[in-house]
Amino acid sequence: MYPRQSIKIALSFLRHPVYTAHALTNQGNTDDTRDLESCIRRGANWLLRAQAMALDGEGYSRRYSLIRGWDRSYVETTGYIVPTLLDVSRVLGEDRYRESAFRAAEWLLTVQTAEGAFTDIDNYRPQVFDTGQVLLGLNRMFRETGDERYLVSLKKASRWLVDTQEPDGSWVRFAYNDRPHSYYSRVAAALIEAGQLSGVEEFISSGIRNLEWVAGQRQRNGYFRHSEFKAGEDAFLHTIAYIFEGFSMAFKSTGEKRWADFLIDGAEALAGLSNQDGLLYSQYDREWRTRNVEYCTTGLAQYAGICFDVADILGEKAFRDRGVRVVRQLIRWQQSGGPDIDGAIQSSVPLWGRYGGMAFYNWNVKFLIEGALKGASS
């Protein structure tokens, strides 16, 4: 444990002693009666809590921190939580999740810039990735409702993304840390879907151009350059998985086999890295060497979802079993206790880990729910 991590633990005990003690002593749920539906319901209820406790607006609070408490509404992840809660509402047959998603989507319409972008919530700077993730929510809302306001909004967002794209298909201007990222494949997939919904071919070609740039970053060992948040940092499983999610979504939208091939190759590469528990570690370098033996729960949940996607494509039970195994472990780490953490999942295991230490991010829960939904339906 690093000195900074010790300080975080001490501050957490000082500010939220009960929750901190509970989270640190949580040994995980080992009751097999806690099935996938229970995991989905408890996670979705926590997201509703995150919306109610957000310090502004009708989005979902970025996190519950054991140091700082609840945070502001996070534009980026609110965008991609909307489709997840719509799916939860359909599966569980409860309107409250749908109503929450609709309120969040209405709020997103109010925070779009005049140019069509969506911003981060720290510096209010237009961001390509944030815009792309909100676009996923706008696309789904237009599919769900046929409301022209969402079509207008998704077209504005897509136009801004096209206009800020580099000639080679990457994004640098308005990209995180002002550098290209392979995990912007999720932005590309959102653009392709937006183009299909709006009938604007340029949006589709822009998304394909980015996916082709991402494909060009693949090394012979299957690792993608520019997987990390910033130069000199080893990539977290979270952003590595984002890359393959982008290919998966593009395949679902287009049916193009080349995107499925990148997804399958990526899933096989990741499966080869799993430890004896079937899990992947938090960070890897360009040679797939483990650089951090903690667990990034978001990345694990995404990996489970990828396994289910590949199982659907190939019909291979082995990939489904991998996904189920990972989701079962994540359910064991899902918190129970007071309302601010019940149903949430810590960002790192151990709790004080490098990725989101001492905090419960809303996207941890989103991807856990998504993995559980896929596991329940496969």
C-alpha positions in Angstrom: 0.0 0.0 0.0 1.3 3.4 -1.0 1.4 6.4 1.5 -1.3 8.2 -0.6 -3.6 5.2 -0.3 -3.1 5.1 3.5 -4.1 8.8 3.6 -7.2 8.0 1.6 -8.2 5.3 4.0 -7.6 7.6 7.0 -9.7 10.4 5.4 -12.5 7.9 4.6 -12.7 6.8 8.2 -12.7 10.4 9.4 -15.5 11.5 7.1 -17.7 8.4 6.5 -16.6 5.9 9.3 -19.6 3.5 9.1 -19.6 3.1 5.4 -15.8 2.8 5.3 -15.7 0.1 7.9 -18.5 -1.8 6.2 -16.8 -1.6 2.8 -13.4 -2.6 4.1 -14.8 -5.6 6.0 -17.1 -6.7 3.2 -16.1 -10.3 2.5 -18.3 -10.5 -0.5 -21.7 -12.2 -0.9 -21.4 -16.0 -1.1 -25.1 -16.7 -0.9 -26.1 -18.4 -4.1 -29.7 -17.3 -3.8 -28.5 -13.8 -4.7 -29.1 -14.4 -8.4 -28.7 -12.2 -11.5 -32.1 -10.6 -11.2 -31.3 -9.5 -7.6 -27.9 -8.1 -8.8 -29.7 -6.1 -11.5 -32.4 -4.7 -9.3 -30.0 -3.7 -6.5 -27.6 -2.1 -8.9 -30.4 -0.2 -10.7 -31.8 1.0 -7.4 -28.4 2.4 -6.5 -28.4 4.3 -9.8 -31.7 5.8 -8.9 -30.2 6.8 -5.6 -27.3 8.3 -7.5 -29.7 10.4 -9.5 -31.6 11.5 -6.5 -28.4 12.5 -4.6 -26.7 14.3 -7.5 -25.6 17.7 -6.5 -27.1 19.2 -9.7 -29.5 18.3 -12.4 -31.2 15.0 -13.2 -28.2 13.1 -14.3 -26.5 10.3 -12.3 -23.9 11.4 -9.7 -20.4 10.5 -10.9 -19.6 8.6 -7.7 -20.2 8.1 -4.1 -16.8 8.8 -2.4 -16.0 7.6 1.0 -14.0 10.8 1.3 -16.2 13.4 -0.4 -19.7 11.9 -0.5 -21.9 12.4 -3.5 -20.7 14.2 -6.6 -22.3 16.2 -9.5 -24.3 14.7 -12.3 -21.8 13.1 -14.8 -22.8 14.0 -18.3 -20.7 11.3 -20.1 -21.9 8.2 -18.2 -25.5 9.5 -17.8 -25.5 9.2 -21.6 -24.8 5.5 -21.6 -26.7 4.7 -18.4 -29.9 5.7 -20.1 -30.1 2.6 -22.4 -29.1 0.3 -19.5 -32.0 1.5 -17.3 -34.4 1.2 -20.2 -33.3 -2.4 -20.6 -33.7 -2.9 -16.8 -37.2 -1.5 -17.0 -38.2 -3.9 -19.8 -36.6 -7.0 -18.1 -38.0 -6.3 -14.6 -41.3 -4.8 -15.7 -40.9 -1.7 -13.5 -41.7 1.7 -14.9 -39.5 3.6 -12.3 -36.3 2.7 -14.1 -37.8 3.9 -17.4 -39.0 7.1 -15.8 -35.5 7.7 -14.4 -33.9 7.2 -17.8 -36.4 9.7 -19.4 -35.6 12.3 -16.8 -31.9 11.9 -17.3 -32.3 12.1 -21.1 -34.4 15.3 -20.8 -31.6 16.8 -18.7 -29.0 15.9 -21.3 -30.9 17.9 -23.9 -30.4 21.0 -21.6 -26.6 20.6 -21.3 -25.7 20.2 -24.9 -23.6 23.1 -26.2 -24.8 25.3 -29.1 -22.2 23.6 -31.3 -23.6 20.1 -30.5 -20.9 18.9 -28.0 -21.1 17.6 -24.5 -18.6 18.7 -21.9 -16.7 17.2 -18.9 -17.9 18.3 -15.5 -14.7 19.6 -14.1 -13.6 22.2 -16.7 -16.7 22.3 -18.9 -14.6 21.7 -21.9 -16.2 20.0 -24.9 -15.1 16.4 -25.1 -15.2 13.9 -28.0 -15.6 10.8 -25.8 -18.2 12.4 -23.5 -20.2 13.5 -26.6 -19.9 10.0 -28.1 -21.2 8.3 -25.0 -24.2 10.7 -24.7 -24.8 10.0 -28.4 -25.5 6.4 -27.4 -28.2 7.6 -25.1 -29.7 10.0 -27.7 -29.8 7.2 -30.3 -31.6 4.9 -27.9 -34.1 7.6 -26.9 -34.9 8.4 -30.5 -35.5 4.7 -31.2 -37.6 4.4 -28.0 -39.8 7.5 -28.5 -39.5 8.8 -32.1 -39.3 12.2 -30.5 -37.8 14.6 -33.0 -35.9 16.5 -30.3 -33.6 13.5 -29.9 -33.1 13.3 -33.6 -32.1 17.0 -33.7 -29.8 16.5 -30.8 -28.1 13.4 -32.1 -27.5 15.0 -35.5 -25.9 18.1 -33.8 -23.7 15.9 -31.7 -22.7 13.8 -34.7 -22.0 16.8 -36.8 -19.7 18.2 -34.2 -17.8 14.9 -33.9 -17.4 14.7 -37.7 -16.1 18.3 -37.9 -13.5 17.7 -35.1 -12.2 14.4 -36.5 -8.6 14.3 -37.8 -8.0 13.3 -41.5 -6.6 9.9 -40.4 -9.8 9.1 -38.5 -8.6 9.7 -35.0 -9.6 12.4 -32.7 -7.0 14.7 -31.1 -8.8 18.1 -30.7 -11.1 17.9 -27.7 -9.8 14.4 -26.9 -8.9 13.5 -23.3 -5.3 14.8 -22.6 -5.2 16.1 -26.2 -4.1 12.8 -27.7 -5.7 10.0 -29.8 -7.2 7.0 -28.0 -8.1 3.6 -29.4 -11.0 3.3 -27.0 -12.8 6.0 -28.9 -14.1 3.0 -31.0 -17.2 3.5 -28.8 -17.6 7.0 -30.3 -17.2 5.5 -33.8 -19.9 2.9 -33.0 -22.3 5.6 -31.7 -21.7 7.7 -34.9 -22.5 4.7 -37.2 -25.8 4.1 -35.3 -26.6 7.8 -35.5 -26.0 7.8 -39.2 -28.3 4.9 -39.7 -31.0 6.6 -37.6 -30.7 10.0 -39.3 -30.0 8.8 -42.8 -26.7 10.8 -42.9 -24.1 8.7 -44.7 -21.3 11.0 -43.6 -21.8 10.0 -39.9 -21.5 6.4 -40.9 -18.3 6.9 -42.9 -16.8 9.0 -40.1 -17.4 6.2 -37.7 -15.9 3.6 -40.0 -12.9 5.8 -40.6 -12.2 5.9 -36.9 -12.6 2.1 -36.5 -10.1 1.6 -39.4 -7.7 3.9 -37.6 -8.2 1.9 -34.4 -7.6 -1.3 -36.3 -4.3 0.1 -37.5 -3.2 0.5 -33.9 -3.3 -3.3 -33.3 0.1 -4.8 -32.6 1.0 -8.4 -33.6 0.3 -9.6 -30.1 -3.2 -8.2 -30.2 -2.6 -5.2 -28.0 -3.8 -1.8 -29.3 -1.6 1.2 -29.1 -3.1 4.3 -27.5 -5.2 2.2 -25.1 -4.1 4.2 -22.1 -5.5 7.4 -20.6 -2.2 9.3 -20.9 1.3 8.8 -22.3 3.6 6.8 -20.1 0.8 5.1 -18.2 -0.1 1.4 -18.5 -3.6 0.9 -19.8 -6.4 -0.1 -17.4 -8.6 -3.1 -18.3 -11.4 -0.6 -18.4 -10.1 1.2 -21.5 -8.8 -2.0 -23.1 -12.3 -3.4 -22.9 -13.8 -0.2 -24.3 -12.0 -0.9 -27.6 -13.6 -4.3 -28.1 -17.0 -3.0 -27.0 -16.7 -0.5 -29.9 -16.1 -3.2 -32.3 -18.9 -5.3 -30.9 -21.4 -2.4 -31.2 -20.2 -1.7 -34.7 -20.8 -5.3 -35.7 -24.3 -5.3 -34.3 -25.1 -2.1 -36.3 -23.5 -3.1 -39.6 -23.2 -6.9 -39.6 -19.6 -6.5 -41.0 -17.6 -9.5 -40.2 -14.3 -7.6 -39.8 -15.6 -5.8 -36.7 -16.6 -9.2 -35.2 -13.2 -10.6 -36.0 -11.5 -7.8 -34.0 -13.9 -8.4 -31.1 -13.3 -12.2 -31.1 -9.5 -11.8 -31.4 -9.6 -9.4 -28.5 -11.7 -11.6 -26.3 -9.4 -14.5 -27.0 -6.3 -12.4 -26.1 -7.9 -11.3 -22.8 -9.0 -14.9 -22.0 -5.4 -16.0 -22.3 -4.4 -13.5 -19.6 -6.9 -14.7 -17.0 -5.6 -16.0 -13.7 -6.7 -19.2 -12.0 -9.9 -17.5 -10.8 -10.8 -16.6 -14.3 -10.2 -12.9 -13.6 -8.0 -10.3 -15.3 -5.9 -7.8 -13.4 -6.2 -4.0 -13.4 -3.4 -2.9 -15.7 -1.3 -4.3 -18.6 1.6 -2.9 -20.7 2.0 -3.2 -24.4 3.5 -6.7 -24.1 0.5 -7.9 -22.0 2.6 -8.0 -18.9 0.6 -7.4 -15.7 1.6 -4.1 -14.2 -1.0 -3.9 -11.4 -2.3 -7.0 -9.7 -5.4 -5.2 -8.2 -8.8 -5.7 -9.9 -10.6 -3.0 -11.8 -14.2 -4.0 -11.4 -15.5 -1.9 -14.3 -13.1 -3.6 -16.6 -14.0 -7.0 -15.3 -17.7 -6.3 -15.9 -17.0 -5.1 -19.4 -14.9 -8.2 -20.0 -17.8 -10.4 -19.0 -20.1 -8.5 -21.4 -17.5 -9.1 -24.2 -17.5 -12.8 -23.5 -21.2 -13.0 -23.7 -21.1 -11.1 -27.1 -18.6 -13.5 -28.5 -20.6 -16.5 -27.2 -23.6 -15.2 -29.1 -21.5 -14.8 -32.3 -19.7 -18.1 -32.1 -22.1 -20.2 -30.1 -19.2 -21.3 -27.9 -20.2 -22.3 -24.3 -16.6 -21.6 -23.1 -17.0 -17.9 -23.6 -20.4 -17.9 -21.9 -19.0 -19.8 -18.9 -16.2 -17.2 -18.7 -18.7 -14.4 -18.6 -20.8 -16.1 -16.0 -17.8 -16.8 -13.8 -16.7 -13.1 -13.8 -20.2 -11.8 -13.1 -20.6 -14.2 -10.2 -17.4 -12.8 -8.7 -18.6 -9.3 -9.2 -21.9 -10.0 -7.5 -19.9 -11.2 -4.5 -18.3 -7.8 -4.3 -21.6 -5.9 -4.7 -22.2 -3.9 -1.5 -25.0 -4.3 1.0 -25.6 -1.9 3.8 -26.7 1.7 4.0 -28.5 3.4 1.2 -25.5 5.3 -0.2 -23.6 2.1 -1.0 -26.2 -0.7 -1.1 -26.1 -2.2 -4.6 -22.9 -0.3 -5.6 -19.6 -1.9 -6.4 -16.2 -0.5 -5.5 -14.0 0.7 -8.3 -11.0 -1.4 -7.2 -10.3 -4.5 -5.3 -8.8 -3.9 -2.8 -11.0 -0.9 -2.0 -8.0 1.5 -1.9 -6.7 0.4 -5.3 -5.2 2.6 -8.0 -8.4 2.9 -10.1 -11.0 4.9 -8.2 -9.7 4.0 -4.8 -12.3 4.5 -1.9 -15.0 5.4 -4.4 -18.0 3.8 -6.1 -18.4 5.0 -9.6 -21.7 5.0 -11.4 -20.2 3.2 -14.4 -19.1 0.3 -12.3 -22.7 -0.4 -11.6 -23.8 0.3 -15.2 -21.4 -2.3 -16.6 -22.2 -4.8 -13.9 -25.9 -4.6 -14.7 -25.2 -4.9 -18.4 -23.1 -8.0 -17.8 -25.8 -9.5 -15.6 -28.5 -8.7 -18.2 -26.4 -10.4 -20.9 -25.8 -13.4 -18.6 -29.4 -13.8 -17.8 -30.4 -13.7 -21.5 -27.7 -15.9 -22.9 
